[in-house]
Amino acid sequence: MDTSKKAAAFKSAVRHHYRLQGRHDLPWRKTRDPYAILVSEVMLQQTQVSRVEGFYGRFLEKFPDFRTLADARASDVLAAWQGLGYNRRALSLKRLAETVMGEYGGNLPSDRAALERLPGIGKGTSGSLMAFVFNKPELFIETNIRRVFIHHFFPRMRRGVTDEEIERYIQRTMDHAHPREWYWALMDYGATLGRSAQGIGSNPNRRSAHYKKQGTFRGSDRELRGRILRYLLSQKNAKGESAKKGVNKGQLAAFAGISGSVESGRIERVVSRLLEEGFIIKRRNSIYINDR
């Protein structure tokens, strides 16, 4: 089969799957509000759709637009995010809202380069926003899209498939008239391939040059970060204000069940990182959630 015929057959298969099994009821696909779509795209970074569905509506009820999110306490945003993981995304989303209000008059910029200058927005998310918010045929790759193209266009024995190679196929098969729906169809097809691959142990993404097996969460610094933030968020009074006395590292260690010099070093490392990233502030020996 020549290249043009293979591309046509591929597009036909993807569209057929979307008609029959597309996730047409996802709430962020029923809106054209740039803010609501942005929230969904940030939530979906490294997080499964099924988990995001449980948080998306509640988050929008609490923070319905850029202004509300920009004006909110960081602690309130982080509290609403608890359970989604990767709390850095929540803080970046708030900083992004502040930037959009301060520099763009409350309107999400429609230029990809401008999007990538916003907090927490990289190449992949900027491309998805161009497609889903502005319906522009911009190239981007995420895990399901990667899986689809490796499955269809690269032999099973092929390893080390780069995103640059995949981008050529994305370009050749792009639906320039309906990029929003085309990317939805690709992602839904990729999700189906992912579920079937789990059963047969042949996930096409393992053949990607960018494949990395995720480290164990339990006992990791990432788990400790989340526990520390949850603990600090719990230290609030009835008015929702941060605890006046703050928390010291000894209290954090006791809460986390950490003892000994090696484990105490983990507290030091994680707290230092949280300080650098702006999650927390330190006054003398007390640690607080950074609500600024």
Contacts in CASP RR format, 6 or more apart in sequence:
PFRMAT RR
TARGET T0000
AUTHOR 0000-0000-0000
METHOD contacts of the structure
MODEL  1
MDTSKKAAAFKSAVRHHYRLQGRHDLPWRKTRDPYAILVSEVMLQQTQVS
RVEGFYGRFLEKFPDFRTLADARASDVLAAWQGLGYNRRALSLKRLAETV
MGEYGGNLPSDRAALERLPGIGKGTSGSLMAFVFNKPELFIETNIRRVFI
HHFFPRMRRGVTDEEIERYIQRTMDHAHPREWYWALMDYGATLGRSAQGI
GSNPNRRSAHYKKQGTFRGSDRELRGRILRYLLSQKNAKGESAKKGVNKG
QLAAFAGISGSVESGRIERVVSRLLEEGFIIKRRNSIYINDR
1 9 0 8 1.000
3 172 0 8 1.000
6 153 0 8 1.000
7 169 0 8 1.000
7 172 0 8 1.000
7 173 0 8 1.000
10 152 0 8 1.000
10 153 0 8 1.000
10 173 0 8 1.000
11 173 0 8 1.000
11 175 0 8 1.000
13 152 0 8 1.000
13 189 0 8 1.000
14 148 0 8 1.000
14 182 0 8 1.000
14 185 0 8 1.000
14 186 0 8 1.000
14 189 0 8 1.000
15 185 0 8 1.000
17 185 0 8 1.000
17 188 0 8 1.000
17 189 0 8 1.000
17 192 0 8 1.000
18 181 0 8 1.000
18 184 0 8 1.000
18 185 0 8 1.000
18 188 0 8 1.000
18 189 0 8 1.000
21 188 0 8 1.000
21 192 0 8 1.000
22 184 0 8 1.000
22 185 0 8 1.000
22 188 0 8 1.000
23 29 0 8 1.000
23 49 0 8 1.000
23 184 0 8 1.000
23 188 0 8 1.000
23 191 0 8 1.000
26 49 0 8 1.000
26 53 0 8 1.000
27 40 0 8 1.000
27 53 0 8 1.000
27 56 0 8 1.000
27 57 0 8 1.000
28 36 0 8 1.000
28 37 0 8 1.000
28 39 0 8 1.000
28 40 0 8 1.000
28 41 0 8 1.000
28 56 0 8 1.000
28 132 0 8 1.000
29 184 0 8 1.000
31 37 0 8 1.000
32 133 0 8 1.000
34 107 0 8 1.000
34 108 0 8 1.000
34 129 0 8 1.000
34 133 0 8 1.000
35 64 0 8 1.000
35 65 0 8 1.000
35 66 0 8 1.000
35 108 0 8 1.000
36 60 0 8 1.000
37 129 0 8 1.000
37 132 0 8 1.000
37 133 0 8 1.000
38 93 0 8 1.000
38 96 0 8 1.000
38 108 0 8 1.000
38 129 0 8 1.000
38 133 0 8 1.000
39 56 0 8 1.000
39 59 0 8 1.000
39 60 0 8 1.000
39 93 0 8 1.000
40 52 0 8 1.000
40 56 0 8 1.000
41 125 0 8 1.000
41 128 0 8 1.000
41 129 0 8 1.000
41 132 0 8 1.000
42 89 0 8 1.000
42 92 0 8 1.000
42 93 0 8 1.000
42 120 0 8 1.000
42 125 0 8 1.000
43 52 0 8 1.000
43 55 0 8 1.000
43 56 0 8 1.000
43 59 0 8 1.000
43 84 0 8 1.000
43 89 0 8 1.000
44 52 0 8 1.000
45 86 0 8 1.000
45 89 0 8 1.000
45 125 0 8 1.000
46 86 0 8 1.000
47 84 0 8 1.000
47 85 0 8 1.000
47 86 0 8 1.000
49 191 0 8 1.000
51 84 0 8 1.000
52 84 0 8 1.000
55 80 0 8 1.000
55 81 0 8 1.000
55 83 0 8 1.000
55 84 0 8 1.000
58 80 0 8 1.000
59 80 0 8 1.000
59 81 0 8 1.000
62 68 0 8 1.000
62 76 0 8 1.000
62 80 0 8 1.000
63 69 0 8 1.000
63 72 0 8 1.000
63 77 0 8 1.000
63 80 0 8 1.000
66 97 0 8 1.000
66 100 0 8 1.000
66 101 0 8 1.000
66 106 0 8 1.000
66 108 0 8 1.000
67 97 0 8 1.000
67 101 0 8 1.000
67 106 0 8 1.000
69 77 0 8 1.000
69 93 0 8 1.000
69 94 0 8 1.000
69 97 0 8 1.000
70 94 0 8 1.000
70 97 0 8 1.000
70 98 0 8 1.000
70 100 0 8 1.000
70 101 0 8 1.000
72 94 0 8 1.000
73 291 0 8 1.000
74 91 0 8 1.000
74 94 0 8 1.000
74 279 0 8 1.000
74 289 0 8 1.000
74 290 0 8 1.000
74 291 0 8 1.000
74 292 0 8 1.000
75 233 0 8 1.000
75 236 0 8 1.000
75 240 0 8 1.000
75 242 0 8 1.000
75 289 0 8 1.000
75 291 0 8 1.000
77 90 0 8 1.000
77 91 0 8 1.000
77 93 0 8 1.000
77 94 0 8 1.000
78 87 0 8 1.000
78 90 0 8 1.000
78 91 0 8 1.000
78 229 0 8 1.000
78 233 0 8 1.000
78 279 0 8 1.000
78 289 0 8 1.000
79 233 0 8 1.000
80 90 0 8 1.000
81 87 0 8 1.000
81 89 0 8 1.000
81 90 0 8 1.000
82 229 0 8 1.000
82 230 0 8 1.000
82 233 0 8 1.000
84 90 0 8 1.000
85 226 0 8 1.000
87 225 0 8 1.000
87 226 0 8 1.000
87 229 0 8 1.000
87 279 0 8 1.000
88 277 0 8 1.000
89 120 0 8 1.000
91 277 0 8 1.000
91 278 0 8 1.000
91 279 0 8 1.000
92 119 0 8 1.000
92 120 0 8 1.000
93 119 0 8 1.000
93 120 0 8 1.000
95 119 0 8 1.000
96 118 0 8 1.000
96 119 0 8 1.000
96 120 0 8 1.000
96 121 0 8 1.000
99 118 0 8 1.000
99 119 0 8 1.000
100 106 0 8 1.000
100 107 0 8 1.000
100 108 0 8 1.000
100 109 0 8 1.000
100 118 0 8 1.000
108 115 0 8 1.000
108 129 0 8 1.000
108 133 0 8 1.000
109 115 0 8 1.000
109 118 0 8 1.000
110 130 0 8 1.000
110 133 0 8 1.000
110 134 0 8 1.000
112 126 0 8 1.000
112 127 0 8 1.000
112 130 0 8 1.000
112 138 0 8 1.000
115 121 0 8 1.000
115 125 0 8 1.000
115 126 0 8 1.000
115 127 0 8 1.000
115 129 0 8 1.000
115 130 0 8 1.000
116 122 0 8 1.000
116 123 0 8 1.000
116 126 0 8 1.000
121 129 0 8 1.000
123 140 0 8 1.000
124 140 0 8 1.000
124 141 0 8 1.000
124 142 0 8 1.000
125 140 0 8 1.000
126 138 0 8 1.000
126 140 0 8 1.000
127 138 0 8 1.000
127 139 0 8 1.000
127 140 0 8 1.000
128 140 0 8 1.000
128 142 0 8 1.000
128 183 0 8 1.000
130 136 0 8 1.000
130 138 0 8 1.000
130 140 0 8 1.000
131 137 0 8 1.000
131 138 0 8 1.000
131 140 0 8 1.000
131 179 0 8 1.000
131 180 0 8 1.000
131 183 0 8 1.000
132 180 0 8 1.000
132 183 0 8 1.000
135 178 0 8 1.000
135 179 0 8 1.000
135 180 0 8 1.000
136 179 0 8 1.000
137 174 0 8 1.000
137 175 0 8 1.000
137 176 0 8 1.000
137 179 0 8 1.000
138 179 0 8 1.000
139 167 0 8 1.000
139 170 0 8 1.000
139 171 0 8 1.000
139 174 0 8 1.000
140 183 0 8 1.000
141 163 0 8 1.000
141 166 0 8 1.000
141 167 0 8 1.000
141 170 0 8 1.000
142 187 0 8 1.000
143 205 0 8 1.000
144 186 0 8 1.000
144 187 0 8 1.000
144 188 0 8 1.000
144 189 0 8 1.000
144 190 0 8 1.000
144 191 0 8 1.000
144 193 0 8 1.000
144 194 0 8 1.000
145 166 0 8 1.000
145 170 0 8 1.000
145 183 0 8 1.000
145 186 0 8 1.000
145 187 0 8 1.000
145 190 0 8 1.000
146 163 0 8 1.000
146 166 0 8 1.000
146 204 0 8 1.000
146 205 0 8 1.000
146 208 0 8 1.000
146 210 0 8 1.000
147 190 0 8 1.000
147 193 0 8 1.000
147 194 0 8 1.000
147 197 0 8 1.000
147 203 0 8 1.000
147 204 0 8 1.000
147 205 0 8 1.000
148 186 0 8 1.000
148 189 0 8 1.000
148 190 0 8 1.000
148 193 0 8 1.000
149 166 0 8 1.000
149 169 0 8 1.000
149 170 0 8 1.000
150 161 0 8 1.000
150 166 0 8 1.000
150 204 0 8 1.000
150 205 0 8 1.000
150 207 0 8 1.000
150 208 0 8 1.000
151 190 0 8 1.000
151 193 0 8 1.000
151 204 0 8 1.000
153 166 0 8 1.000
153 169 0 8 1.000
154 161 0 8 1.000
154 165 0 8 1.000
154 204 0 8 1.000
154 207 0 8 1.000
156 202 0 8 1.000
156 207 0 8 1.000
158 207 0 8 1.000
159 207 0 8 1.000
160 207 0 8 1.000
160 208 0 8 1.000
160 209 0 8 1.000
161 207 0 8 1.000
161 208 0 8 1.000
161 209 0 8 1.000
162 208 0 8 1.000
162 209 0 8 1.000
162 210 0 8 1.000
163 208 0 8 1.000
163 209 0 8 1.000
163 210 0 8 1.000
174 182 0 8 1.000
175 181 0 8 1.000
175 182 0 8 1.000
193 204 0 8 1.000
194 203 0 8 1.000
197 203 0 8 1.000
197 204 0 8 1.000
205 211 0 8 1.000
217 223 0 8 1.000
221 266 0 8 1.000
221 269 0 8 1.000
221 270 0 8 1.000
221 273 0 8 1.000
224 256 0 8 1.000
224 266 0 8 1.000
224 267 0 8 1.000
224 270 0 8 1.000
225 270 0 8 1.000
225 273 0 8 1.000
225 274 0 8 1.000
227 255 0 8 1.000
227 256 0 8 1.000
228 252 0 8 1.000
228 255 0 8 1.000
228 256 0 8 1.000
228 270 0 8 1.000
228 271 0 8 1.000
228 274 0 8 1.000
229 274 0 8 1.000
229 279 0 8 1.000
229 289 0 8 1.000
231 247 0 8 1.000
231 252 0 8 1.000
231 255 0 8 1.000
231 256 0 8 1.000
232 247 0 8 1.000
232 280 0 8 1.000
232 287 0 8 1.000
232 288 0 8 1.000
232 289 0 8 1.000
233 289 0 8 1.000
235 242 0 8 1.000
235 243 0 8 1.000
235 246 0 8 1.000
235 247 0 8 1.000
236 242 0 8 1.000
236 243 0 8 1.000
237 243 0 8 1.000
237 244 0 8 1.000
242 288 0 8 1.000
242 289 0 8 1.000
242 291 0 8 1.000
243 288 0 8 1.000
245 286 0 8 1.000
246 286 0 8 1.000
246 287 0 8 1.000
246 288 0 8 1.000
247 286 0 8 1.000
247 287 0 8 1.000
247 288 0 8 1.000
248 285 0 8 1.000
248 286 0 8 1.000
248 287 0 8 1.000
249 264 0 8 1.000
249 267 0 8 1.000
249 268 0 8 1.000
249 271 0 8 1.000
249 285 0 8 1.000
249 287 0 8 1.000
250 267 0 8 1.000
252 267 0 8 1.000
252 271 0 8 1.000
252 287 0 8 1.000
253 259 0 8 1.000
253 263 0 8 1.000
253 264 0 8 1.000
253 267 0 8 1.000
256 267 0 8 1.000
258 264 0 8 1.000
258 266 0 8 1.000
258 267 0 8 1.000
271 280 0 8 1.000
271 287 0 8 1.000
274 280 0 8 1.000
275 281 0 8 1.000
275 282 0 8 1.000
278 290 0 8 1.000
279 289 0 8 1.000
279 290 0 8 1.000
280 287 0 8 1.000
280 288 0 8 1.000
280 289 0 8 1.000
280 290 0 8 1.000
281 287 0 8 1.000
281 288 0 8 1.000
281 289 0 8 1.000
281 290 0 8 1.000
281 292 0 8 1.000
282 288 0 8 1.000
END
